[in-house]
Amino acid sequence: MDKETKKGTLHPLSLLAEEAYQVFSEMGFEIATGPELESEWYNFDVLNVPKDHPARDMQDTFWIKDRKDHVLRTHTTSVTGRAIEQAGKEGRVPCAFVSIGKVFRNEATDATHEMQFYQIDGAMVGEDISIADMKGVLTHFYKKMLGEDTVIEFRPSFFPFTEPSIEVFAKFRGKWLELGGSGMLHPNVLRNLGLDPVKVQGFAFGHGFDRIAMVRWGISDVRFLYQGDLRLNQL
């Protein structure tokens, strides 16, 4: 090989994923994987999303023409949902899972939105799990990934699969950037996964992994991550 030839490198998102998995593994989380072509049951129904919820509309979801009741997954919560369900069947509760993967949403693109992007999703289920546990886990994760001086804020919100629900924001370029949603798993979700909400509780979160990269490296537009820009190799 010519000594002037430059070797390729892993994509920044791949490097970031390895680091994120390491942080969660140290906290006792297992890595979960699942299909990108997902059933309507795991993508919506399990998560207590009503049949008339706007997220099911063609404007937000890519439905599969020849596969009735299947979609390109709109989040990786379906992955951790499958993992929790399986753990319950195997008697492995308490449990905690994290997944990072591609998700798809039929929406307009801008500096912080893409039709295809990566999401990091996690959940913990067991006895006496509280929202304080969730805040502790997420604060530790973001301090590790973005630095101890990173300013994180938790704000009340609403999602059909969590109650109470919380949105997480980080300071980015002098403004607040939403990282994603989180909260305590709704009792209906636990029931749908075969668990008794009287005996166990849990929290879940689904955050934009690309946005973590934006804050980490000061990337002004999420679309730069998908345009083959070789300057990303220098991050």
C-alpha positions in Angstrom: 0.0 0.0 0.0 1.3 3.5 -0.9 2.4 5.1 2.3 0.5 8.3 1.3 -2.8 6.3 1.2 -5.0 7.2 4.1 -6.9 4.4 5.8 -10.6 4.7 6.4 -12.2 5.0 9.9 -15.4 3.9 11.6 -18.2 6.4 11.3 -18.6 8.7 14.3 -22.0 7.2 15.1 -20.4 3.7 15.3 -17.7 4.9 17.6 -20.3 6.7 19.7 -22.4 3.6 19.9 -19.5 1.5 21.2 -18.9 4.1 23.9 -22.6 4.3 24.9 -22.9 0.6 25.1 -19.9 0.5 27.4 -21.4 3.1 29.7 -24.7 1.2 30.0 -23.0 -2.2 30.3 -21.1 -0.8 33.4 -24.5 0.0 34.9 -25.8 -3.6 34.4 -27.8 -3.1 31.1 -27.9 -5.9 28.5 -27.7 -5.0 24.8 -30.9 -5.8 22.9 -31.4 -6.0 19.1 -34.5 -6.3 17.0 -36.0 -6.0 13.5 -36.2 -2.7 11.5 -39.4 -4.1 9.8 -41.7 -4.2 12.8 -45.2 -5.4 13.5 -47.9 -2.8 14.4 -48.3 -4.7 17.6 -44.8 -4.1 18.9 -44.4 -0.7 17.3 -47.7 0.8 18.6 -50.2 -1.5 20.4 -47.8 -2.8 23.1 -46.8 0.7 23.9 -50.4 1.8 24.6 -50.6 4.0 21.5 -54.3 4.4 20.6 -55.6 3.3 17.2 -56.4 6.9 16.3 -53.1 8.3 17.5 -51.6 10.7 14.8 -48.3 8.8 14.9 -50.0 6.0 13.1 -50.9 8.2 10.1 -49.0 8.0 6.8 -47.6 11.4 7.6 -45.4 10.0 10.4 -45.1 6.2 9.7 -43.8 4.3 6.7 -46.3 1.4 6.2 -45.4 -1.6 4.1 -47.6 -1.9 1.0 -47.5 -5.7 0.7 -47.1 -6.5 4.5 -50.3 -5.7 6.3 -49.9 -4.5 9.8 -46.1 -4.0 9.4 -44.1 -0.7 9.5 -40.6 0.5 9.3 -40.1 1.0 13.1 -40.6 4.5 14.3 -38.5 4.0 17.4 -36.3 1.4 19.1 -38.7 1.1 22.0 -40.1 -1.9 20.2 -36.7 -3.6 20.7 -36.5 -3.1 24.4 -40.2 -4.1 24.6 -39.5 -7.4 23.0 -36.5 -7.9 25.3 -38.5 -7.2 28.5 -41.3 -9.6 27.3 -38.8 -12.4 26.7 -37.0 -11.8 30.1 -40.4 -12.0 31.8 -41.1 -15.4 30.1 -37.7 -16.6 31.2 -38.1 -15.4 34.8 -35.3 -12.9 34.4 -36.9 -9.9 36.1 -35.5 -7.5 37.3 -33.9 -6.7 34.0 -32.4 -3.7 32.1 -31.9 -3.4 28.4 -30.4 -0.8 26.0 -30.5 -0.7 22.2 -29.2 1.6 19.5 -30.6 1.4 16.0 -32.0 3.0 12.9 -35.6 4.3 13.0 -37.8 5.8 10.3 -40.3 8.6 10.3 -42.1 10.2 7.4 -41.4 13.9 8.2 -39.8 17.0 6.8 -36.1 17.3 7.3 -34.2 20.2 8.9 -31.1 20.8 11.0 -32.4 18.6 13.8 -34.7 16.2 12.0 -34.2 13.4 9.4 -36.5 10.8 7.9 -33.9 8.1 8.9 -31.9 8.5 12.1 -30.5 6.6 15.0 -32.2 6.3 18.4 -30.9 5.0 21.7 -33.6 3.3 23.8 -33.4 1.8 27.2 -35.6 0.3 30.0 -35.3 -1.0 33.5 -38.0 -3.2 35.2 -38.1 -4.6 38.7 -39.5 -4.0 42.2 -39.5 -0.5 43.6 -38.0 1.1 40.4 -38.7 4.9 40.6 -38.3 8.0 38.5 -35.3 8.8 40.7 -33.6 5.7 39.3 -34.3 6.9 35.7 -32.9 10.4 36.4 -29.8 8.9 38.0 -29.1 6.6 35.0 -29.7 9.3 32.4 -27.7 11.9 34.2 -24.8 9.5 34.6 -25.0 8.5 31.0 -25.0 12.1 29.6 -22.2 13.2 32.0 -20.1 10.3 30.7 -20.9 11.0 27.0 -20.9 14.8 26.9 -18.7 15.8 29.9 -19.3 16.5 33.6 -20.1 20.2 32.8 -23.0 19.3 30.5 -26.2 21.0 31.6 -29.2 18.5 31.5 -32.8 19.5 32.2 -35.8 17.3 32.8 -39.2 18.7 31.8 -42.7 17.2 32.3 -44.4 16.0 29.1 -46.9 13.4 27.9 -46.4 10.1 26.1 -49.0 7.3 25.9 -46.5 4.6 27.0 -45.2 6.4 30.2 -46.8 8.0 33.2 -45.4 10.3 34.4 -43.6 11.4 31.3 -40.5 13.5 31.0 -38.5 15.1 28.2 -34.8 15.5 28.5 -32.9 18.5 27.1 -29.3 19.5 26.9 -27.7 23.0 26.4 -26.4 23.2 22.8 -25.0 26.4 21.2 -26.6 28.5 23.9 -30.1 26.9 23.4 -32.0 23.9 24.8 -31.9 20.9 22.4 -34.5 18.2 23.1 -32.8 14.8 23.3 -35.9 12.7 23.7 -38.7 11.3 25.9 -38.7 9.1 29.0 -40.8 8.2 32.0 -42.2 5.5 34.1 -43.7 2.6 32.1 -47.5 2.9 31.9 -49.2 -0.1 33.7 -50.9 -1.0 30.3 -47.4 -1.5 28.7 -46.3 -3.8 31.5 -49.5 -5.8 31.1 -49.0 -6.0 27.4 -45.5 -7.4 28.0 -46.9 -10.1 30.3 -45.9 -8.4 33.6 -47.9 -7.5 36.7 -47.8 -3.7 37.3 -48.7 -4.3 40.9 -45.5 -6.3 41.5 -43.0 -4.6 39.2 -42.4 -1.1 37.9 -40.1 0.3 35.3 -38.8 3.2 33.4 -38.0 3.7 29.7 -36.4 6.3 27.5 -36.0 6.9 23.8 -33.5 9.6 22.7 -32.1 10.8 19.5 -28.6 9.3 19.2 -27.7 11.7 16.3 -28.5 14.6 18.6 -26.0 13.3 21.2 -23.4 13.3 18.4 -24.4 16.9 17.5 -23.8 18.1 21.1 -20.7 16.0 21.5 -18.9 17.3 18.4 -20.7 20.6 17.8 -22.3 19.5 14.6 -24.8 22.2 13.5 -26.9 20.0 11.1 -27.9 16.4 11.7 -28.0 15.8 7.9 -24.2 16.1 7.8 -24.0 12.7 9.4 -25.6 11.1 6.3 -23.9 12.9 3.4 -20.6 11.1 3.3 -18.7 14.2 4.5 -15.1 13.1 5.0 -14.6 15.8 7.6 -16.5 13.5 10.0 -13.4 11.3 10.0 -11.5 14.0 11.8 -13.9 14.0 14.8 
